[in-house]
Amino acid sequence: MSELILTPGQATLADLERVWREGLSVRLAESARAGIEAAAARIAAAASGDVPVYGVNTGFGKLASIKIKSEDTATLQRNLILSHCCGVGEAVEEETVRLIMVLKLLSLGRGASGVRPEVVVLIEDMLAKGVSPVIPSQGSVGASGDLAPLAHLAAVMLGEARATYKGREMSGAEALAAAGLTPIVLAAKEGLALINGTQVSTAFALAGLFTAFRMARNALVSSSLSTDAIMGSTAPFFDEIHTLRGHRGQIVAAGIIRNLMDGSEIRESHREGDTRVQDPYCIRCQPQVTGAAIDILNQAARTLEIEANAATDNPLVLTSVGQIVSGGNFHAEPVAFAADMIALAISEIGAISQRRIALMVDPALSHDLPPFLTPAPGLNSGLMIAEVTSAALMSENKHLANPCSTDSTPTSANQEDHVSMAAHGARRLKRMNQNLAHIVGIEVLCAAAGVEFRAPLATSAHLNAVIARLRQEVSALDQDRYMAPDLETCARLVATGALIDVLPAGMLDEVQA
């Protein structure tokens, strides 16, 4: 298994995407060790002292006023972890669990959490050996950290809870033993440092972001195909139109569409004598809509890159003043806002894609394409219900795009009286991206059929390559057949990036700033 060395505070989104997609192991740069040791020493001194320090020698939350004896420190931390293992729902997929663990390493590595180096090393070793905690996906409100899900991670480090190892689920103790690792006994504040952070919400949001960027790239390709399929104009993609407005995403989107369509015989065939003055907005305003989505994805990316490198537990060891101070970095409001932004982008990319699908199957609007893109309409329904499915998924994503960050409810006896709801706000992105992959896949299916109906005129070489890749797995719809497998295949080709992988390297890179 490949290993990546990361410096806390300097990890990039590209690093984290590689961890998520490739299953890389991670170790912290040696430069982080001195700060980790210094903070741990400060916590150890506080634990043996008489001055109350939250979470070090006191209870937690509403119980913070209760002083804990120094000899009970280990029991306090163990009890904290076990009592907080209250997650429910389906288990988080392993690639995201590994990302959660890496984000926790980066946070602890900032040297403000007060954990001993042994805690960091155990997480690194679990990643290297493939011990993956089973983390239920529900139970966090995104403030005071992602307490319940992170507790399930920490519990495995104690030899409790459940984990997977070499594809098999077992107890945490069994998994550690099978990997040749030893459970840890937590020292002062270490349990709190492990569960008091935003790593689950942030990992969900990052997974949603990485996928959404891939969806945006696919959507620019599918929309270019659709433009040629309905013999749309490329004039609205002139660079000067977009530079006059100035939004980066819009400029990038228009440029990519121009490049994708360059050399299309279909486009050249109707430059003169076309009686249509303007195309519908779903064609004409592609750069304005998809470009705006790209811009907010990049805004969210900046927020999440900062959060991925942040120290987000509580209290924090502030080396500049030599104090242990209770604050609120565990509140995941920035992540909640970012997740809502990503949800809006996913929803709108799908909404305009669905309108292009509707355009192509409608003989009144498709510029002489056969009804529902079948050569024998009436006897055959063609892609009629594929369009209906895309409408259902579009509508579902619109509902899922409603903001989560504006919701809150008091918890922990009103001590934690405003929360972010970042965890489920970010978790929904997986479902939304799955829906979007189907929508864009259906658009590719329709657009490829539309382009093929324009023969002998051909689309551009780039778009022909995309159609050829599609036709390796999905044949043209000459007559009605059982359609569900075709739709699943199209969604898979979109989700895996197989369709855009046939394009020249770097052609779509500008989507992500």
N, C-alpha and C positions, 0 to 999 in steps of 0.2 A: 504494500500500500504506500503510495507516494506521501511525502510529508512536506508541509509548508511551514516555514518559520515566519511568524508574525510579530511585529512590534506593537504593543498596546498603544493606542492613540494614533496609529498610522496605517491600520488595515484599510484596504480599498474595497469598493464594491466588486471589482474584478476578482480580488482574492476570495471574497466571501461567496461569489457565484461559483467559483471553481470548487470550493469546499462543498457547496450544496449539490452541484451537478456531478462532480467527479468522486465524491466520497473521500477527499483528502484528509489525512491526519494533520494535526497542527501542534506545534510546540511554540512557546513564547521565546522571543529573543532573550539571550542571556542578560542583556542590559536591563531587563525588567526585574531581575532577582533582587537587587539591592533595595529597591523601593518596596517590594513585597515584604522583605525581611524587616525593614525599619518599621513599617506599619504594624506588623505582627508583634514586634517587641513593645510598641506603644500600647497595643490592646492587652497584652499579657500584664503589663504594669498596672493598667487600669483595673483589670479583673481582680488583682490582689489588693487593691486599694479600698479605701472607705468611701470615696466620693461616688455617688450613684451615676452610672453611665448607661444610657439606654441600650438594652439588648446585650450589654456586656456583663453587668452584674444586677440587672433588673429584669422584670417580666416584660411582656410584649404588648403593644397596642394599649388597650384600656387598662392592662395590668402593669403598666410601666412604673407605677409607684411602689411596687412590691420589690424589696431588696432581696437578692439571691446570695447565699453564702458562697464563698470561693470554692469550697469543696463540692458544691453542687453544679459547678459550671458545665461539666461534660453532660450531666443529666439534663440540665436546662436545654442545651443545644440539641441533644438527641430527642427529647420530648417535643421540642419545637418542630423538628422535621417530621416525626411520625404523626403528630396531631394535625399537621397541615397537609398530609397526603389525602386530600378530599376531592381529587379530580374525578370527573365522570366523562362518559362518552367514548367515542372511538379513539384508538391510540393514534398519536401523531406519527406520520410516516418517518422511517428511519433517517432519510436524508435531511429532514428538517430537525429531527432530534440532534443529529450531529452538528448542525448549524447552531442550535441552541447552546450546545456544550462549548463550541468555539467562541460564541459571543460571551458566555460566562467567563471563559479564560481571559478574553480581552478586557473585560470589566475588572476582574480580580487583579489583572496584570498592571493596572494603573497605579498600584501601590497605595490605594486609599481605603481598601476594604479590611485590612488587618488580618487576613488569613495567612497561615504558615505556608511556606513553599510546598510542603507535602500535599496540601489540598490541590494545588495547581498541578503537581506532578501526577496525581491520581487521575484527574480529568484527562490530562495528556495521554496517559497510559491506556485509559479506557478507549479513547479515540484510536490509538495505535493498534490495540488488540481487538477492536471491534465489539466492545461491550456497549450495548445501546439500551439505556433505560426505557422502559415502557411508560410513556407519559400520556395520560388521558388528555383529550383536547379541550375539555370544558372545565370551568371552575374559577377562572381569573376575571376580575373586574378591572384589571389594568391600573391598580394603584395599591400602594404598599408592595408594589412589585407583583409579578405573576406567581403569587404565593403557592397555590395548590399545585399547578403543573411543575414548578421548579422543585417543590418538595419531593415529588416522585423521582426526579433526577437525583437529588441529594440522598434520598433514602437508599438508592442502590449503592452509593458510595459507603454507606454504613453496613452494607450486607443485607439490606431489607428490600421490600417491594419486589418488582418484577423487572427483568431485563431480557434482551435477546442476545444470543451469542451464536455465531455461525448458523444463522437462520432458524434457531430454535429458541422458544421462550422458556424461561426458567426463573427461579428465584434470584434475587440480586446476589445473595451469597454464593449460589452455584455458579452464576455467570462470572463473578470475580475469580473464584477458585479455578474454574476451567481456563481462564485467561492467565492464570499465574499471578493474580493481583490480590492484595490484602485489604480488607475493609479498614476504614479510617475511624479513629475516635476523635470527635470534634473538640476543639479547644474553644475558648471564649470567643463569642461573636461569629464563629465560622458558620454555624447553621444559618444564622440571620443573613450573613453575606451571600450564602448560596441561594437563598429563596427570595431575598429582597432585591429584585431587579426587574428590568423590562425585557429580558432576553427571549422569552417565549413570544410575546407580542411582536418584538422586532424581527424574530426569525420568520414568523408567519407573514409579516409585511414584506420582508425581503424576498421570500419565496414568491409572493404575489407580484412583486415588482419585477423580478427577473422574468417571470412568465409573461407579464403584461408587455414588457419591451419586445419579447419575441412575437407576441400577438400583434403588436403595432407594425412590426416589420412584415409579417405575413399579410396584414390588412392592406398595406401599400401595394403589395404584389397583386392581391385579389382585386383591389379596386382598379388597378391599371388594366388587368384582364377584362374587367367589367366595362371599362371605358371603351376598349376596342370592340367588345362583344356588341354593344349597342351603337357602335360607330359614333362615339362621342368626340367632342372637340378637345384638342390639347391647348387651344389658345388660353383658357383660364389658368394654365400652369406656367405661363411666361414668367420668367424670374422677376421682371420689373414690377409686376403686379404685387408680388409678395414682399419685395424689398421696400416698396412704398409703404407697406404696413409695418414691417419691421420685426414681427415675431419670429424667433429662430425656428421653432418647430414647423411653422407654416412654410418658411423658406426651404427647410430641409425636405419636407414632404413633397412639395412641388418639384423640387430638383430630382428627387428619386423617381417620381412618376414620369417626368420627362425622359430620364435616362432609361427607364424600363421600357418605355414605348418607342424609343428612338429606332427608326428603321422599319416601322410597321407599314406593310402594304395596305392594310385595312385603313389606317389613318390617312395615308396619302390619297386613297381612292375617292375621298369625299371632301377634299379641301375646297373644291369648286363645285358650285351648283347644288349644294345642300340647302334645302328650303328651311331647315330648322335654324332659328336665330340663337337659341340658348338651350343648353341641356338642363335637366332638373338639378336641384341643389345637391342630390346625393352623388352626382358626377362632378358638377361644376365647383362645388365647395369642399371637395375632398381635402385639399391642403389646409383650409381654414378649420375643419373639424378634427381630422386626424392629427394635424399639426398642433392644435391646441391641446389634444390629449397627450401628445409627446412632451409638450412643455410641462404639463403638470406632473407627468411621470418623472421628469428630470428634477422638478422641484421636490417631489417626494423622495427621490433618490438622495438628494443632498441632505435632507433631514435624517434619513435612515443611516447614511454613512457616518454622520456625526454620532447618532445614537449607538451604533454598533461599537464605537470606540469609547463610549462613555462609562464612567463609574456611576452606577445607578442604585447601589444599595444604601443602607442607612443603619447607624450613623457612619460618617466618613472620617478617616484620619487625615486631617489637614496639616500637611507637613510645613506649610508656610507659617503657620501660627502655633504649631506644636499642640494642637487640641483635637479632641474627638468630638465632633459636632453633629447633632441631629438635624437633618434637613428633609428635602422631599424629592430627591432625584428619581425615586422609584415611581413617581407619577408619570404615566405613559401618555400624557396628552399630546406631545409632539408625534408620537407613533400613531395615535388615534387619528389625528388630523391627516397624517400622511396616508394612512389606510383609506380614509374617506376620499382623499384625492385620487388614489389609485382606482378605487371603486368607480368613481365618476368617469375616469378615462376608459376603463374597461367597458362600462355601460354604453358610452357614446360611440366608441369604435364599433361596437356591435350594432348599435341603433342605425348608423348610417350604412353599415354593411348590409343589414337586413333590407333597407330601402332599395339598395342596388339589386338585391335578389328579386324583390318584388317588381322592379322595373324590367328585369330581363325576362321574367315569365309572363308578362302582360303584353299581349300582341298590340294593344293600343299605344304602348309607349316604347316598345323595344326596337323600333325601326326595322320592321319586316322579319324579325325572328319568328319562328312558328310558336303557337300558343304552348306555354309550359315547356318549351324547348324539347318537344318530341316531334319526329318527322311524320307521325301519323296521329294527330290530335283527334280526340273523340274516342277512337278505339283504345288509345293510350292516354293516360293522365300525365305521363312524363314526370316533371319535377314539381307538380302542383303541391303535393303535401310536404315535400322537402321545404318549400317556401313557408308553409304553415308551421312546420316545426321550428324554423328559424324565428318566426314571429313569436312563438311561445317562449323560446329561450331569451329573445330580446326583452320581452315583457318581464320575465323572471329577473333578469339582470337589472332592469329599471327599479324593481322593488328592492332588490338587494343593495342597490346603490344609495338608498336612503341613509343619511348620516347616522353613525353610531356614537361619534364623539359628543353629540349634543345630549346624550342620555347620561344620567347619573342616578345613583341611589346610595343612601348612607349605609355603611357597614361597620362592623366591630363596635357595636354600642355607640354609634355616632362619633367615634374617634376619627374614623376614616369616612368623612361625611361628603366628600366629592371624589368621584372616581372617573376614569377615562373610558372604560369599556373598550380599550384598545385590542384586547386579545381576540374577542369574537369579531370585532370590526376588521381585524386583519385576517382572521381565519376564513371568513366568507370569501376572500379573494380567490382561494383555490376553486371553489364552486363556480364563481363568476368566470374565471379563466377557462374552466372546462366548458361552460356554456358558450363562451366566445370562440373557442376552438371549433366547436360544431358550427356556429354561425359562419365563420370565415371559411370553414371547409365546404359548407354548402354553397357559399358564394363562388369559390374556386370551381366547384362542380358545374354550377350554372354558367359561369363565365367561359370555362373551357368549351362547353357545348356551344355557347353562342359564337365563340371565335371559330369553331369548326364549321358551323353553318355558313360562315362567310367565305369558305373555300370556293374558288381557288386562291382568293386573296389570303395572305398569311399575316399573322401578327409579327412582332419583333422577334429577333433571335433569343433575347432574354426570356420573353414570355413563352415562346415556343418550347424552351427548355423546361419551364415549369409545367406546361401541359404534358410534355413527354414523360416527366417524372410521375405525374398523376396517372397517366395511362399505363404505367408499369403495373399499377395495382387496381385501378378502377377503369373498366372499359367504357366506351361511349354507350349512351343509353339509346340504342336503336329501337327497342321496344320495352314495354313495362316488365320489370322483374322485381324480385324481393330486394327492397332498397336499404334496409337497416344496415347490412354489412358495409355497403358503399359509404354511408354517412359516417360510420365509425372509422372506416379507413381514412376518409378525408380529414376527420378531426385529428386522427393520430398523425397524419402527415404534417398538419399545421402545428400541433403541439410539440412534436419532436424537432421541428425545423427542417424536415426533409425536403420540403418544397423550395425553401429559400436557400438551402445548401447548394443547389445547382447553379446559383448565380455567382458572378465573379466575387472573389474575396474582397471584403471591405465595402461593397456596393451599398449596404444598408447600415453601415457602422454609425453614421451620423445620427441615427435615431436616438442613440444614447449619448448624451454629452460627456 
